[in-house]
Amino acid sequence: MKKITFSILFLITALGFSQAPSVNPPTPPARNAVDVISIFSGAYNNITGANYNPNWSQSGFGSASSTFTPTGSGNVVLAYTNFNYQGVEFNSTIDITAMDFLHVDIWTAGGVAPSIAVISSGVEIPHPIPNAAGSWQSIDIPVTGITGNLANAIQFKFAGGNGTTHAIYVDNLYFWKAPAAQGKDATLSALEVGGNSVAGFTPNTISYDFVLPGGTTTVPQITLATTADTGATATITQSTSIPGSATVLVTSQDGTTTKTYTIRYFIGAPHINAPAPPTRNAVDVISIFSGAYNNITGANYNPNWSQSGFNTASVSFQPTGSGNAVLAYPNFNYQGIEFNSVVDISAMEYLHVDIWTVDGVAPNVSVISSGVEVPRPIPNGDGAWQSIDLPVAGSTANLMRAIQLKFTGGNGSSTRIYLDNIYFWKTPAAPGKDATLSALSVAGTPIVGFTPNSLTYNYVFPGGTTTVPQITLATTADAAASTTITQATSIPGNATVLVTSQDGTVTKTYTVRYFIGAPHINAPTPPVRNSSDVISIFSNAYNNISGANYNPNWSQSGFNSASASFQPTGSANQVLAYPNFSYQGIEFNSSLDISAMQYLHLDIWTVDGVVPNVSVISSGVEVPRPVPNADGVWQSIDLPVAGITGDLTNAIQLKFTGGNGSSTRIYVDNIYFWKGQPVGIEELAVTELRVYPNPTTDVWKVKSDQRIDVVEVLDIQGKVVYSAAVNAKNATIDAAGFENGIYFMRLTSANETKSMKLIKN
């Protein structure tokens, strides 16, 4: 029997892989270099630096390959299994205006009929590719109208797969044109400036950026412009300034065709340091990035927001090599800085930025909190440092909870910005009117991240903490100011320090919020179940689905702090930890059929009052199911599968929402779908447990052979609507205030948990 099973599995595996191509695609024809722009092909010289598998959160990102060989002959093709969509990034803009066609050889698997789009600016224009599983197709698509801007193509996008069984294999991906007729060739074969070849020169690219170091004053000269046809002529017009442009006008031998090549000269990176900021008191500045002040801790100066310059950004660029670092953002289209925690800037008057711009960019800067962004324009000032001060008032919706800076306005390729001395500042307080603290300690230890201008602090305790801490130090910046301390009396709870200035006209209140953080005990152990009665996503009690991604990058605030291996007790029992929780996803890696299951179960520990929602994602509209808050304890939640998602046969993800992205956290364990009767419910426990009348119109009476510790009633959404400590064998549940419908009773005793369905008429 085992041998037969193995043979069947082997056959299934072999059939699965048989969808991949077993032969090479057709060999492309020989072409002149001027007649082709190759993205991926062994027949031509490909563009440099292309990324054939950028992380666009596609399902097949982890399984894609740019080294697949169909026959083992050494010919490599692009393999995109688990295909839903896929990108190819060119690394720089490509001018395809001179080309006639886009060519692609493609092998489809699983019945997919994909589309391909060339991405530049404007709306995508998908071009359909018919399905032809089991053979190579050679597709040629006219370049005319293929994208919004033929002079600035930047990417390919393939779309149309289901993310699981579909696959595509791609080779010979290139643009091409018919050779020019004799005497009509108006292209260059070589172009040099200052005796050196222009970087990235190709005969079909007619515009080039020539970036010069800061401080350059001598205008470069074109020293060579060779025509591909020796009978053609070239007329050079040199630039006279920086910034400025030089051109080469090429006229074909018969005089009917012309082409103009342009070289744009402009200043690039700074060669001098930004101006040194003035000396300021610590209370008068909140520094994000500056060598002159103490910066906030943990800031991320290059978060991955899918900006074009993510991979080229640097937080350690030195204009002079003197050790003074600035933030360098080449390939700038937009850029973010994450503060790592909320920053209260309500006491500040200005945001200061020293900025060096490149290639005419006039960026905007926004302070991000909640609500609509408020972009503030910064004028262009290429080739020099500008010192900008923007009023804080009106810069963002909530001045007490600033979390990010955002710069926008670049073209994503040639534009750059360099930044230094980014800080918020205010004018020093007049004598006698200072109501700030210079130090604040709890239980003898300074509060982490304390600054005089931040009024609210989160103080997180480990699970199980019962002793309420005390503020032990609150020092005023002005020795003549006074303080009034009000200690917290509970956890969760708040302690406050009211500071009154020397002349009594100014007050400021500092608040320390105490709450329980990470769990210190394991989640409840799930019951023993038959393997056919459970589909486990994450649990040590069952066999989990394979390949699940418990922290996909959906641009959630907690992406970098999440962990799939947090241990509450160090006992090797792992739970999913999601600090800085705003929303969070779990990807199943393949679709799951949960139609035979009855419930989704999860054990959850919430932090800082968060009331999260959980959604099962398939097709159609999301159906968020609320999970009640219960900070400091594990909750066991069971949500009915019926109606939980649009297509129960194709569940692909879980999604948690509802956090604030900073102080709220969730910890999750034992996530699984289940069916059947777990130990202790209905017919298995009829001799041990009685509930009557059921259905009822007013009360349910409960009798048990064992002592009942706690009785809970949950509604159909899994929300606890009734809870009582019993400590007896009998209990009465008042149902008079319940709406008619189905409920679930959960009894907890010393040895087990029992459940039963209740009906209210």
C-alpha positions in Angstrom: 0.0 0.0 0.0 2.8 2.4 0.8 4.5 1.7 -2.5 1.3 2.4 -4.4 0.9 5.7 -2.5 4.5 6.7 -3.3 4.0 5.9 -7.0 0.9 8.0 -7.2 2.6 10.9 -5.5 5.6 10.6 -7.8 3.3 10.6 -10.8 1.4 13.7 -9.6 4.7 15.4 -9.0 6.0 14.5 -12.4 2.8 15.7 -14.1 3.1 19.0 -12.2 6.5 19.7 -13.5 5.6 18.6 -17.1 3.9 22.0 -17.6 7.3 23.7 -17.9 8.9 23.9 -21.3 11.1 21.1 -22.4 12.5 22.7 -25.6 14.1 26.1 -26.2 12.2 28.9 -27.9 13.0 29.9 -31.5 16.3 31.5 -32.1 15.9 35.2 -32.9 17.3 36.5 -36.2 20.6 38.3 -36.4 20.1 42.1 -36.1 22.2 45.2 -36.2 22.8 46.7 -32.8 21.0 49.9 -34.0 17.9 47.9 -34.7 17.3 46.2 -31.3 16.9 47.1 -27.6 17.2 43.8 -25.8 15.8 43.4 -22.3 16.4 39.6 -21.9 17.8 37.4 -24.7 20.9 35.3 -25.2 21.0 36.5 -28.9 21.6 40.2 -28.2 23.4 42.5 -25.8 20.9 43.1 -23.0 20.4 46.4 -21.1 22.4 46.5 -17.9 21.0 46.3 -14.4 17.5 45.1 -15.2 15.7 43.5 -12.3 13.7 40.5 -13.6 11.9 39.8 -10.3 11.3 43.0 -8.4 9.3 42.5 -5.2 5.8 43.9 -6.1 4.1 41.6 -3.5 3.3 39.1 -6.3 2.5 35.6 -5.2 5.3 34.1 -7.3 8.1 36.4 -6.0 9.7 33.6 -4.0 9.5 30.9 -6.7 10.5 33.0 -9.8 13.8 32.2 -11.5 15.9 33.9 -14.1 18.2 30.9 -14.6 15.7 28.2 -15.7 17.1 26.1 -18.6 14.4 24.1 -20.5 16.7 21.5 -22.0 19.9 21.8 -20.0 21.5 23.3 -23.1 22.6 26.4 -21.2 19.9 28.6 -22.8 18.2 30.4 -19.9 14.6 31.6 -19.8 12.6 33.6 -17.2 10.4 31.2 -15.1 7.4 32.7 -13.3 5.5 30.0 -11.4 2.6 30.7 -9.0 2.0 33.5 -11.4 -0.6 36.2 -10.7 1.4 39.2 -11.9 5.0 39.9 -12.5 7.3 42.9 -13.3 10.6 43.6 -15.0 12.3 46.8 -14.0 14.7 48.4 -16.6 16.9 50.2 -14.0 16.8 53.4 -16.2 14.4 54.9 -18.7 14.5 53.6 -22.2 13.6 55.5 -25.4 11.7 53.1 -27.6 10.3 55.7 -30.1 12.6 54.5 -32.9 11.4 50.8 -32.5 8.6 49.2 -34.5 7.7 46.1 -32.3 8.0 44.5 -28.9 8.9 40.8 -29.3 8.4 38.1 -26.6 8.6 34.3 -26.8 6.2 32.9 -24.1 5.2 29.5 -22.9 2.0 29.4 -20.8 1.0 26.7 -18.2 -2.2 26.0 -16.4 -4.5 27.6 -18.9 -3.4 31.2 -18.3 -4.0 33.8 -21.0 -1.7 36.6 -19.7 -1.4 40.3 -20.7 1.8 42.4 -21.1 2.1 46.1 -20.5 5.0 48.5 -21.1 5.0 51.0 -18.2 6.0 54.6 -18.6 3.7 57.4 -17.4 0.0 57.5 -17.6 -2.5 54.6 -17.7 -1.2 51.0 -18.3 -2.2 49.5 -21.6 -2.4 45.7 -21.3 -1.9 43.7 -24.5 -3.5 40.2 -24.4 -1.5 37.1 -25.1 -3.5 34.0 -26.1 -3.1 30.8 -24.2 -1.1 28.1 -25.9 -0.1 25.7 -23.2 2.6 23.3 -24.1 4.3 25.2 -26.9 6.3 28.4 -27.4 4.5 31.4 -29.0 6.4 34.2 -30.7 4.5 37.4 -30.2 5.2 40.8 -31.9 3.2 43.8 -30.6 3.4 47.2 -32.4 5.2 49.8 -30.4 2.8 52.6 -31.6 0.4 53.3 -28.7 2.0 50.6 -26.5 2.5 53.1 -23.6 1.9 56.7 -22.6 5.5 57.9 -23.1 7.6 56.0 -25.6 10.7 58.1 -24.7 10.6 57.0 -21.1 9.7 53.3 -20.8 10.7 51.9 -17.4 9.1 48.5 -16.8 7.3 45.5 -18.1 4.2 44.1 -16.3 2.7 40.7 -16.9 -0.7 40.0 -15.4 -3.7 37.6 -15.5 -2.7 34.6 -13.4 -4.4 33.0 -10.5 -1.3 33.0 -8.2 -1.2 29.2 -7.8 -1.5 26.8 -10.7 -0.7 29.3 -13.5 2.9 29.8 -14.8 4.6 31.6 -17.6 8.1 31.2 -19.1 9.6 34.1 -21.1 12.6 34.5 -23.4 13.8 36.8 -26.2 12.1 39.9 -24.7 13.2 42.9 -26.9 12.2 45.9 -29.0 13.2 45.9 -32.6 12.8 47.8 -35.9 13.4 47.1 -39.6 16.8 48.2 -40.8 17.0 51.6 -42.4 17.0 51.7 -46.2 20.3 52.5 -47.9 21.2 56.1 -47.6 18.5 56.9 -44.9 20.5 56.0 -41.7 20.7 59.0 -39.4 22.1 57.3 -36.3 25.4 57.6 -34.4 27.6 54.6 -33.6 29.7 56.4 -31.0 29.5 59.6 -28.9 32.1 61.0 -26.5 32.4 63.9 -24.2 35.8 65.1 -23.0 37.4 62.1 -24.8 35.3 59.5 -22.9 32.4 57.5 -24.2 29.0 58.7 -23.0 27.8 56.2 -20.3 24.9 54.0 -21.6 25.2 55.2 -25.2 23.1 53.3 -27.7 22.3 54.4 -31.3 18.6 54.5 -30.6 18.8 56.6 -27.4 18.9 60.2 -28.3 18.8 61.9 -24.9 21.6 61.6 -22.2 22.1 63.1 -18.7 25.7 64.1 -18.0 26.0 64.7 -14.2 28.9 66.8 -13.1 30.3 67.1 -9.5 29.4 70.0 -7.4 31.7 73.0 -8.0 32.2 72.3 -11.7 32.5 75.5 -13.7 34.1 74.4 -17.0 31.5 73.4 -19.6 32.3 70.0 -21.1 32.7 69.5 -24.8 31.6 66.8 -27.3 34.8 65.4 -28.7 33.5 62.6 -30.9 30.3 61.9 -32.8 30.6 59.0 -35.3 27.8 58.3 -37.8 26.8 54.6 -38.3 26.6 55.4 -42.1 29.9 57.0 -43.1 28.1 58.9 -45.8 25.8 60.7 -43.2 26.8 64.0 -41.6 26.9 65.3 -38.0 26.6 68.9 -36.8 27.7 69.5 -33.2 26.4 72.4 -31.2 28.3 72.7 -27.9 26.7 73.8 -24.6 27.7 77.2 -23.3 26.6 76.8 -19.6 25.9 74.5 -16.7 23.1 73.5 -16.6 22.8 73.4 -20.4 22.5 71.1 -23.4 24.8 70.1 -26.3 23.4 68.6 -29.4 24.4 66.5 -32.4 22.2 66.8 -35.5 22.7 63.8 -37.8 21.5 64.0 -41.4 21.3 60.8 -43.5 23.3 60.4 -46.7 20.3 61.2 -49.0 19.3 64.2 -46.8 15.7 62.8 -46.1 16.2 61.7 -42.5 17.5 63.6 -39.4 18.0 62.7 -35.8 19.1 65.0 -32.9 21.1 63.6 -30.0 21.0 65.7 -26.8 23.4 65.7 -23.9 22.1 67.5 -20.8 24.7 68.8 -18.4 23.8 69.5 -14.7 25.4 69.6 -11.3 25.0 66.4 -9.2 26.0 65.7 -5.6 27.1 68.4 -3.3 30.8 69.0 -2.8 30.5 71.1 0.4 28.8 70.6 3.7 25.4 72.1 4.5 25.5 75.2 6.8 26.1 74.5 10.5 22.9 75.0 12.6 23.0 77.4 15.5 23.4 76.3 19.1 20.0 75.5 20.6 18.8 74.4 24.0 17.5 70.8 24.0 14.0 72.0 25.0 13.9 74.1 21.8 14.7 71.5 19.2 13.5 68.0 18.1 16.1 66.7 15.7 15.3 64.1 13.1 18.7 64.1 11.3 21.6 66.4 12.2 25.1 66.1 13.5 24.5 69.3 15.5 21.8 68.0 17.9 20.7 64.7 19.6 18.5 62.9 17.0 15.4 60.9 17.8 16.2 57.3 18.3 15.3 54.5 15.8 14.4 56.7 12.8 14.3 54.8 9.5 15.7 57.2 6.8 14.9 54.9 3.9 11.8 52.8 4.5 10.7 50.7 1.6 7.6 52.5 0.3 8.3 51.1 -3.2 10.0 54.4 -4.2 12.3 54.2 -7.3 15.3 55.3 -5.3 15.0 52.8 -2.5 18.0 50.7 -3.5 20.3 53.7 -4.3 19.6 55.8 -1.2 22.3 56.4 1.3 22.3 57.7 4.9 26.1 58.1 5.0 27.0 60.2 2.0 29.9 62.6 2.8 30.1 65.7 0.6 33.7 66.5 1.6 34.9 63.2 3.2 35.2 65.1 6.5 32.9 62.7 8.4 29.8 64.9 8.1 27.1 62.7 6.6 24.0 63.8 4.7 21.0 61.9 3.3 21.4 61.1 -0.4 18.3 60.2 -2.4 19.2 59.6 -6.1 16.5 58.4 -8.6 14.2 60.5 -6.5 10.4 60.3 -7.1 9.3 60.3 -3.5 11.0 59.4 -0.2 9.9 58.8 3.4 11.5 59.1 6.9 9.8 57.1 9.6 10.2 58.4 13.2 9.8 54.9 14.8 7.4 56.4 17.4 4.9 59.3 17.5 6.6 62.7 18.0 4.7 65.7 19.6 5.7 68.8 17.7 2.9 71.0 19.0 5.3 73.1 21.0 7.6 73.7 17.9 7.3 76.7 15.5 9.3 75.6 12.4 10.5 72.6 10.5 14.1 73.3 9.2 15.6 71.4 6.2 18.9 72.0 4.4 18.5 70.7 0.9 20.5 70.4 -2.3 18.5 69.7 -5.4 19.5 68.1 -8.7 18.2 68.5 -12.3 15.5 71.1 -11.7 13.4 69.3 -9.1 11.2 71.4 -6.9 10.2 69.0 -4.2 7.4 69.1 -1.6 7.8 68.0 2.1 4.9 66.8 4.2 4.7 66.0 7.9 2.5 62.9 8.3 0.2 62.2 11.2 -3.5 61.4 10.6 -5.7 62.9 8.0 -4.9 64.5 4.7 -1.3 65.2 3.8 -0.3 68.9 3.5 2.6 69.1 1.0 4.8 72.2 1.5 6.7 73.4 -1.6 10.5 73.8 -1.6 11.9 75.9 -4.5 14.6 74.5 -6.8 18.1 75.6 -6.1 20.4 73.3 -8.1 24.1 73.4 -7.3 23.8 75.0 -3.8 22.5 74.3 -0.3 19.2 75.9 0.6 18.2 76.5 4.2 14.4 76.1 4.5 12.2 77.0 7.5 8.5 76.0 7.2 5.9 76.9 9.8 4.7 74.0 11.9 1.3 75.4 12.3 -1.1 73.7 9.9 1.6 71.4 8.6 -0.3 68.2 9.6 -3.7 67.2 11.1 -2.4 66.1 14.5 0.7 68.0 15.8 0.9 65.7 18.8 1.2 62.5 16.8 3.7 63.2 13.9 5.1 59.9 12.6 6.8 60.5 9.3 8.2 63.0 6.8 7.5 62.6 3.1 9.3 64.2 0.2 7.7 64.1 -3.3 8.0 65.7 -6.7 10.9 63.9 -8.5 10.8 62.0 -11.9 12.3 58.8 -10.4 15.4 58.8 -12.6 17.6 61.9 -13.1 16.3 64.0 -10.2 18.0 63.8 -6.8 17.8 65.5 -3.4 20.4 65.6 -0.6 19.3 66.5 2.9 20.9 67.6 6.2 19.9 69.3 9.4 16.2 68.2 9.5 14.7 69.3 12.8 11.8 71.1 14.4 12.6 74.1 16.5 11.1 77.0 18.5 12.2 80.3 20.0 13.4 79.9 23.6 10.8 80.7 26.3 10.9 84.1 27.9 12.3 84.3 31.4 9.8 83.0 34.0 7.5 81.3 31.4 9.2 77.9 31.0 6.9 75.0 32.0 8.9 72.1 30.7 10.6 69.2 32.4 14.3 68.4 31.8 14.1 64.9 33.3 11.5 62.3 34.1 12.0 58.9 35.8 9.7 56.0 36.8 10.9 53.7 39.6 14.3 55.3 39.6 14.9 54.8 35.8 14.7 57.6 33.2 11.9 57.2 30.7 13.1 55.9 27.4 12.8 58.5 24.6 12.1 61.4 27.0 12.3 64.9 25.5 11.1 68.1 27.1 8.6 68.7 24.3 6.9 65.3 24.3 4.1 65.2 26.7 2.8 61.6 26.4 4.8 58.4 27.1 3.8 54.7 26.9 5.2 52.6 29.6 4.8 48.9 28.7 5.0 46.1 31.4 5.4 42.4 30.9 2.4 40.2 31.3 1.6 39.3 34.9 2.7 42.7 36.3 0.5 43.8 39.2 2.6 46.4 41.1 1.8 49.9 40.0 5.0 51.9 39.4 5.6 55.4 40.7 7.1 58.5 39.2 10.2 59.1 41.2 11.8 62.1 39.5 10.3 65.1 37.6 12.9 67.9 37.2 11.9 71.3 35.8 14.1 73.0 33.2 13.5 76.2 35.1 14.5 75.6 38.7 11.9 78.1 39.9 9.0 76.3 38.1 6.8 73.9 40.2 5.5 70.4 39.7 2.4 68.4 40.9 2.7 64.6 40.5 -0.4 62.4 40.4 0.5 58.7 40.6 -1.4 56.0 38.7 -3.5 53.6 40.9 -3.9 50.7 38.4 -2.5 49.0 35.3 -3.8 50.1 32.8 -3.7 53.6 34.2 -2.1 57.0 33.8 0.4 59.0 36.0 0.7 62.8 35.4 3.1 65.7 36.1 1.6 69.2 36.0 4.3 71.8 35.5 3.6 75.5 36.3 6.0 78.2 35.1 7.7 80.5 37.6 5.3 83.4 36.9 2.2 81.1 37.0 1.0 81.9 33.4 2.1 78.7 31.6 1.3 75.1 32.4 2.1 71.8 30.8 1.0 68.3 31.7 3.2 65.2 31.1 1.4 61.9 31.0 2.8 58.4 31.5 0.5 55.7 30.3 0.9 52.2 31.9 -0.3 49.1 30.2 0.5 45.4 29.8 2.5 44.4 26.8 3.7 41.0 25.6 2.2 37.7 27.0 4.2 35.9 29.8 2.2 32.6 29.5 1.4 30.3 26.6 -1.9 30.4 24.9 -4.4 27.6 25.9 -3.5 24.2 24.4 -5.9 23.2 21.6 -7.9 19.9 21.9 -6.8 16.8 20.1 -8.5 16.6 16.7 -8.5 14.3 13.8 -6.4 15.6 10.9 -9.5 15.6 8.7 -11.2 18.0 11.1 -8.7 20.8 11.1 -6.8 23.0 8.6 -4.0 24.6 10.7 -2.5 27.9 9.7 -0.2 28.4 12.7 -0.2 26.1 15.7 2.2 23.7 17.5 -0.7 21.4 18.1 -1.4 20.4 14.5 0.3 20.1 11.1 0.4 23.6 9.6 -0.1 24.3 5.9 3.2 24.6 4.1 4.7 27.8 2.8 2.6 30.3 4.6 4.0 33.8 4.9 3.2 35.2 8.3 4.6 38.7 7.6 4.1 39.6 3.9 5.2 43.2 3.1 1.9 45.0 2.6 3.5 48.3 3.7 2.1 47.8 7.2 3.8 49.9 9.9 4.8 46.8 11.9 6.5 44.9 9.1 10.0 45.3 10.4 9.1 44.6 14.0 6.9 41.5 13.5 8.1 38.1 14.6 6.9 34.5 13.9 9.1 33.1 16.7 8.2 35.0 19.8 8.2 32.7 22.9 6.1 33.9 25.8 7.8 31.6 28.4 11.0 30.5 26.6 9.4 27.0 26.5 9.9 26.8 22.7 6.1 27.4 22.1 6.1 30.1 19.5 3.4 32.7 18.8 3.1 35.4 16.2 4.1 38.8 17.5 2.8 42.0 15.7 4.1 45.2 17.5 3.4 48.6 15.9 0.2 47.0 14.7 -2.0 48.9 12.2 -2.9 46.0 9.9 -1.3 42.6 9.2 -1.6 39.8 6.7 -0.9 36.1 6.5 -0.6 34.6 3.0 -1.5 30.9 2.7 0.8 30.4 -0.4 -2.0 28.4 -2.1 -5.8 28.6 -2.0 -7.6 26.6 0.7 -11.0 25.0 0.6 -12.5 25.7 4.0 -16.1 25.0 2.9 -16.2 21.8 5.0 -15.0 23.6 8.2 -17.3 25.1 10.8 -15.2 27.6 12.7 -12.1 29.7 12.5 -10.2 29.6 15.8 -7.5 31.9 17.1 -6.0 32.6 20.5 -5.2 36.3 20.7 -3.6 38.7 23.3 -4.3 42.4 22.7 -2.2 45.4 23.9 -3.2 49.0 24.6 -6.9 48.8 24.1 -6.9 47.6 20.5 -10.1 46.0 19.2 -8.9 44.2 16.1 -10.9 42.7 13.2 -10.0 39.5 11.4 -11.0 38.8 7.8 -10.6 35.7 5.6 -9.7 36.9 2.1 -10.8 35.1 -1.1 -12.7 37.0 -3.8 -15.3 39.7 -3.4 -15.7 42.2 -0.5 -13.8 41.6 2.8 -15.9 40.6 5.8 -14.2 41.9 8.9 -15.1 40.0 12.1 -14.5 42.0 15.3 -12.4 40.5 18.1 -13.1 42.1 21.6 -10.3 43.8 23.5 -9.1 41.9 26.6 -5.6 43.3 27.3 -3.3 41.2 29.5 -5.0 37.8 28.9 -5.3 35.2 26.2 -8.7 35.1 24.5 -9.9 32.0 22.6 -12.1 33.0 19.7 -14.2 30.8 17.4 -15.8 32.5 14.4 -18.4 30.6 12.3 -17.0 29.9 8.8 -20.4 30.4 7.2 -20.4 33.8 5.5 -16.8 34.6 6.6 -15.7 35.2 3.0 -16.9 35.4 -0.6 -15.6 32.0 -1.8 -15.1 29.4 0.9 -13.4 27.1 -1.7 -10.6 29.6 -2.4 -9.4 31.3 0.8 -5.9 32.7 0.2 -5.2 35.1 3.1 -6.0 36.3 6.6 -6.0 40.0 7.4 -6.0 41.7 10.8 -6.9 45.4 11.1 -7.7 48.0 13.7 -4.4 49.2 15.3 -2.9 52.7 15.5 0.4 51.6 14.0 2.5 52.5 17.1 1.5 51.5 20.6 -1.1 48.8 19.8 0.1 45.2 19.4 -1.4 41.8 19.0 0.0 38.3 19.7 -1.7 35.4 18.0 -1.5 31.6 18.3 -3.4 28.5 17.4 -4.9 29.9 14.1 -6.9 27.1 12.5 -10.2 26.2 10.8 -12.0 23.2 12.4 -15.1 21.1 12.3 -16.7 18.4 14.4 -17.4 18.2 18.1 -14.3 18.9 20.3 -14.1 17.0 23.6 -16.9 18.2 26.0 -19.7 19.5 23.7 -23.3 18.4 23.1 -23.7 14.6 22.6 -20.3 13.7 24.0 -21.1 15.4 27.3 -24.8 14.9 27.6 -24.5 12.9 30.9 -22.1 15.6 32.4 -23.8 18.8 31.3 -27.5 19.9 31.0 -28.8 23.2 29.7 -32.6 23.8 29.9 -34.8 25.1 28.5 -33.0 25.3 25.2 -34.5 27.1 23.2 -35.5 29.6 25.9 -37.3 33.0 26.1 -35.8 34.3 29.4 -33.2 32.1 31.1 -31.0 29.1 30.6 -30.3 26.9 33.6 -27.0 25.0 33.6 -26.2 21.8 35.6 -22.9 20.0 35.5 -21.3 17.0 37.3 -18.2 19.2 37.9 -17.7 22.6 39.4 -18.1 25.4 36.8 -15.4 28.1 37.2 -16.5 30.6 34.5 -19.5 30.6 32.1 -19.4 32.8 28.9 -21.9 33.3 26.1 -20.7 34.3 22.6 -22.8 35.6 19.8 -22.6 34.3 16.2 -19.6 36.7 15.5 -17.6 35.2 18.3 -18.0 38.2 20.6 -18.4 37.6 24.3 -21.8 39.0 25.3 -22.1 37.5 28.8 -19.5 36.4 31.3 -19.7 35.4 35.0 -17.6 33.6 37.6 -19.7 30.7 39.0 -17.6 28.4 41.3 -20.5 26.0 41.6 -22.1 23.1 39.7 -25.2 25.1 38.8 -25.6 28.4 37.0 -28.4 30.6 35.6 -27.9 32.8 32.5 -30.3 35.7 32.1 -31.2 35.8 28.4 -34.0 38.4 28.6 -31.8 41.1 27.1 -30.5 39.0 24.2 -31.8 39.3 20.7 -33.4 36.2 19.2 -30.9 33.9 17.5 -28.1 31.4 18.0 -25.4 31.7 20.7 -22.6 29.6 22.0 -22.0 28.8 25.7 -18.4 28.2 26.9 -17.9 26.7 30.4 -14.4 26.6 32.0 -13.6 24.2 34.8 -10.5 23.0 36.4 -9.9 20.2 33.8 -11.4 21.3 30.6 -13.4 23.7 28.5 -16.9 22.7 27.3 -19.1 24.4 24.7 -22.8 24.1 23.6 -25.1 25.9 21.2 -27.8 28.0 22.7 -31.0 29.3 21.0 -32.9 32.3 22.2 -36.5 32.7 20.9 
